[in-house]
Amino acid sequence: MMNGIINVLKPSGMSSHDVVGQVRRIYQLKKVGHSGTLDPLAAGVLPVYLGQATRLIEYGDSDVKTYRGEFAFGFSTDTEDSTGVVVAESGLPQVTVAELEAVVASFAGLVDQRPSRYSAISINGVKAYKLARQRADFAMPVRTVEIHAAQLLAYDAAQGRGLLEITCSKGTYIRSLICDLGERLGCCACMTYLVRLEAGLFTIAEAATLEELRATPEQYILPPDTAIRGLPAAALNERQCGELLQGKAVPFAGPCLSAGSVVRVYGQDDRLVGIARFDQEHHVLRPHKMFAQMG
């Protein structure tokens, strides 16, 4: 089975699920998944995992992400972006560029955010956007996200339109942040476009379009461990790797790690064998996710 990761440049107008379907056809694989869902309106970096590498999605999805989002003041929609129905209108905020820069920058840090009712968050096992389309009565939970950096890149005061760049934690909704920005300024606001520039180690400069994948599919397959290179590594001998693959713990005398730390394990020829957890009390590695045939 083909195992690896592809840094796909998702086009606007396609869902992340649609992209996975295209990749399945290009590589003739059933076992394909993605990390970090992008809405159909959004474009940019979408890491897609092939074969056994799909078991690493949870690690890649926790990475810090960077977005550029276009916004417009003066109206808001039910979806919080320009694909929705206008539900409210207002005048434009009376702020200078410098004042707006300061308000945008003030979002940096831990922020309580209520995601859009049209998001893909599950509510009792059902996607929120499905419930919203059914006009169901439900409340979106508030959750805490981290904004590492927030910067205004451009603003046209006459049109009430601008561009911002946000670096943030997993689970941050830029369209909700833009709505919150409007609320702070006493007006309506809506996201009009979004592009993801980075997702962890994956960047838009190195992303491949679907057309490029169709032309030379083998060229864009990255090693399975690309998404987990931020984890500490352990190089073990074949006997130790074999024991981990059998579900046994092995002694570990490597770098000092905290209890429960996750470690990527390599065997001979730098072959990724799997992911193990460090048992500090017994100073051993215990198997967590092992890959007998991973390359």
Buried (B, 14 or more C-beta within 10 A) or exposed (E): EBBBBBBBBBBBEBBBEBBBEBBBEBBEBEBBBBBBBBBBBBBBBBBBBBBBBBBBBEBBBBBBBBBBBBBBBBBBBBBBBBBBEEEEEBEBBEBEEEEBBEBBBEBBEEBEBBBBBBBBBEBEEEBBBEBBEEEEEEEBEEBEBBBBEBBBEEBEBEEBBBBBBBBBBBBBBBBBBBBBBBEEBEBBBBBBBBBBBBBBBBBBEEBBEBEBBEEEBEEBBBBBBBBBEEBEBBBBEEEBBBBBBEEEBBEBEBEEBEEEBBBBBBBEEEBBBBBBBBBBEEEBBBBBBBBEEBB
